[in-house]
Amino acid sequence: MAKIKPSKGAPYARILGVGGYRPTRVVPNEVILEKIDSSDEWIRSRSGIETRHWAGPEETVAAMSVEAAGKAIADAGIDASRVGAVVVSTVSHFAQTPAIATTIADRLGTGKAAAFDISAGCAGFGYGLTLAKGMIVEGSAEYVVVIGVERLSDLTDLEDRATAFLFGDGAGAVVVGPSKEPAIGPTVWGSEGDKATIIKQTVSWDRFHVGDVNELPLDSEGNIKFPAITQEGQAVFRWAVFEMAKVAKEALDAAGLSPDDLDVFIPHQANVRIIDSMVKTLKLPEHVTVARDIRTTGNTSAASIPLAMERLLATGEAKSGDTALVIGFGAGLVYAATVVTLP
Ligand SMILES: CC(C)(COP(=O)(O)OP(=O)(O)OC[C@H]1O[C@@H](n2cnc3c(N)ncnc32)[C@H](O)[C@@H]1OP(=O)(O)O)[C@@H](O)C(=O)NCCC(=O)NCCS
């Protein structure tokens, strides 16, 4: 048997830079109320959301990603040509093939970097981060750009009062690179496919294309509705509150840390009540800064954790070198949690 040379990478990996892009259009709850029977007070108290951003025609998945990743690369202080891989997590890029990551890599000037998309819903950032860490330690890339990007407004049924107010658009990105010290802990991740239907697309693209009015959901004017994200809100809520707090605790244990060691907690921005409940279950001490970016960003799925991270650092609520627990969870159902040192 021929002896294959072992691959050789950095001893450890860390996040070196972060960047975000929020679309210019800010959408208050009043706009949501034009199509559903609800109230600003209900939306704020049940979800925590006050405003969200919706992308305009020019703010494509690629354009928002290039903005966010460009800032992350500048923040990391590296030249784009040194990026060896671009990983894009999204559920709202509408072409099946090619992956949007190759276009983004090209526009970033990363040369011939490996580039691919992943579909892991609201856990997408954690999945991408885990892959990036592996690539750096294994030696297949010196630096990796991980992007979470969504245009969920394209996949929102504005007449569905269970979801119309929840989603927002945006992109968040990080650069992951070599480190002498451990700065990304072990990932605790997984999937629960027996619950695949509790967050899903209303209609698959092929059924939508067939366009059978007897089969497909219709809007108030009798037109076939564009596919949208639908969910069993309470089932998701219960799963997130009970199961995800356990996963977050496992990630802390895996990193050999206790809640007292944390400076920052950045959970997926799904609902402020889910966030508050996790803080309580995890018994996070007062000194831990908790991301509640959902108030002005809504739920941006794969983009929510890097966007929240970027904002905490930009506002000075968190600082470089802080120890942060991040956890993403959502459609699949899938989840990923880890402890990171902030860039
Ligand atoms: C969507 C969500 C905010 C709804 O909150 P909830 O407290 O579970 O609301 P429920 O669906 O139980 O409805 C409670 C009541 O509010 C009403 N209601 C539902 N939507 C409403 C709306 N938009 N405005 C006003 N009332 C509404 C319901 O009819 C119900 O009324 P009833 O008590 O008279 O029957 C919440 O379930 C949630 O955030 N779930 C997780 C969502 C999520 O994170 N999804 C993404 C995956 S990561």
The ligand as an SDF file (V2000), in Angstrom:
LIG
                    3D

 48 50  0  0  0  0  0  0  0  0999 V2000
  -44.4740   32.5070   16.0950 C   0  0  0  0  0  0  0  0  0  0  0  0
  -44.5950   32.8010   17.5810 C   0  0  0  0  0  0  0  0  0  0  0  0
  -44.0440   34.1770   17.8840 C   0  0  0  0  0  0  0  0  0  0  0  0
  -46.0650   32.7590   17.9640 C   0  0  0  0  0  0  0  0  0  0  0  0
  -46.1820   32.9940   19.3480 O   0  0  0  0  0  0  0  0  0  0  0  0
  -47.0750   32.0110   20.2380 P   0  0  0  0  0  0  0  0  0  0  0  0
  -47.1020   32.5850   21.5780 O   0  0  0  0  0  0  0  0  0  0  0  0
  -46.5420   30.6310   20.0760 O   0  0  0  0  0  0  0  0  0  0  0  0
  -48.4920   32.1750   19.5480 O   0  0  0  0  0  0  0  0  0  0  0  0
  -49.5770   31.0670   19.2740 P   0  0  0  0  0  0  0  0  0  0  0  0
  -49.4000   30.5400   17.9090 O   0  0  0  0  0  0  0  0  0  0  0  0
  -49.6220   30.0840   20.4180 O   0  0  0  0  0  0  0  0  0  0  0  0
  -50.8720   31.9220   19.3420 O   0  0  0  0  0  0  0  0  0  0  0  0
  -51.3140   32.5270   20.5710 C   0  0  0  0  0  0  0  0  0  0  0  0
  -52.5310   33.3640   20.2790 C   0  0  0  0  0  0  0  0  0  0  0  0
  -52.1170   34.4880   19.4770 O   0  0  0  0  0  0  0  0  0  0  0  0
  -52.8590   34.4940   18.2630 C   0  0  0  0  0  0  0  0  0  0  0  0
  -51.9770   34.9460   17.2060 N   0  0  0  0  0  0  0  0  0  0  0  0
  -51.1840   34.1970   16.4020 C   0  0  0  0  0  0  0  0  0  0  0  0
  -50.4940   34.9880   15.5670 N   0  0  0  0  0  0  0  0  0  0  0  0
  -50.8540   36.2430   15.8580 C   0  0  0  0  0  0  0  0  0  0  0  0
  -50.4860   37.4950   15.3530 C   0  0  0  0  0  0  0  0  0  0  0  0
  -49.5860   37.6410   14.3570 N   0  0  0  0  0  0  0  0  0  0  0  0
  -51.0250   38.6010   15.9070 N   0  0  0  0  0  0  0  0  0  0  0  0
  -51.9430   38.5060   16.9010 C   0  0  0  0  0  0  0  0  0  0  0  0
  -52.3330   37.3410   17.4160 N   0  0  0  0  0  0  0  0  0  0  0  0
  -51.7910   36.2230   16.9020 C   0  0  0  0  0  0  0  0  0  0  0  0
  -53.3260   33.0920   18.0550 C   0  0  0  0  0  0  0  0  0  0  0  0
  -54.5060   33.0460   17.2630 O   0  0  0  0  0  0  0  0  0  0  0  0
  -53.6070   32.6430   19.4700 C   0  0  0  0  0  0  0  0  0  0  0  0
  -54.8330   33.1580   19.8830 O   0  0  0  0  0  0  0  0  0  0  0  0
  -55.8050   32.3120   20.8680 P   0  0  0  0  0  0  0  0  0  0  0  0
  -55.0320   32.1870   22.1450 O   0  0  0  0  0  0  0  0  0  0  0  0
  -57.0030   33.1760   20.9700 O   0  0  0  0  0  0  0  0  0  0  0  0
  -56.0210   31.0090   20.1710 O   0  0  0  0  0  0  0  0  0  0  0  0
  -43.8140   31.7540   18.3950 C   0  0  0  0  0  0  0  0  0  0  0  0
  -44.4650   30.5290   18.3520 O   0  0  0  0  0  0  0  0  0  0  0  0
  -42.4110   31.5660   17.9210 C   0  0  0  0  0  0  0  0  0  0  0  0
  -41.6050   32.4780   17.9190 O   0  0  0  0  0  0  0  0  0  0  0  0
  -42.0130   30.3360   17.5700 N   0  0  0  0  0  0  0  0  0  0  0  0
  -40.7010   30.0230   17.1180 C   0  0  0  0  0  0  0  0  0  0  0  0
  -40.5100   30.6440   15.7950 C   0  0  0  0  0  0  0  0  0  0  0  0
  -39.1630   30.4680   15.2200 C   0  0  0  0  0  0  0  0  0  0  0  0
  -38.2150   30.6880   15.8580 O   0  0  0  0  0  0  0  0  0  0  0  0
  -39.1200   30.0770   13.9590 N   0  0  0  0  0  0  0  0  0  0  0  0
  -37.9750   30.0460   13.1680 C   0  0  0  0  0  0  0  0  0  0  0  0
  -37.1790   28.8350   13.3760 C   0  0  0  0  0  0  0  0  0  0  0  0
  -35.6600   29.1380   14.0360 S   0  0  0  0  0  0  0  0  0  0  0  0
  1  2  1  0
  2  3  1  0
  2  4  1  0
  2 36  1  0
  4  5  1  0
  5  6  1  0
  6  7  2  0
  6  8  1  0
  6  9  1  0
  9 10  1  0
 10 11  2  0
 10 12  1  0
 10 13  1  0
 13 14  1  0
 14 15  1  0
 15 16  1  0
 15 30  1  0
 16 17  1  0
 17 18  1  0
 17 28  1  0
 18 19  1  0
 18 27  1  0
 19 20  2  0
 20 21  1  0
 21 22  1  0
 21 27  2  0
 22 23  1  0
 22 24  2  0
 24 25  1  0
 25 26  2  0
 26 27  1  0
 28 29  1  0
 28 30  1  0
 30 31  1  0
 31 32  1  0
 32 33  2  0
 32 34  1  0
 32 35  1  0
 36 37  1  0
 36 38  1  0
 38 39  2  0
 38 40  1  0
 40 41  1  0
 41 42  1  0
 42 43  1  0
 43 44  2  0
 43 45  1  0
 45 46  1  0
 46 47  1  0
 47 48  1  0
M  END
$$$$
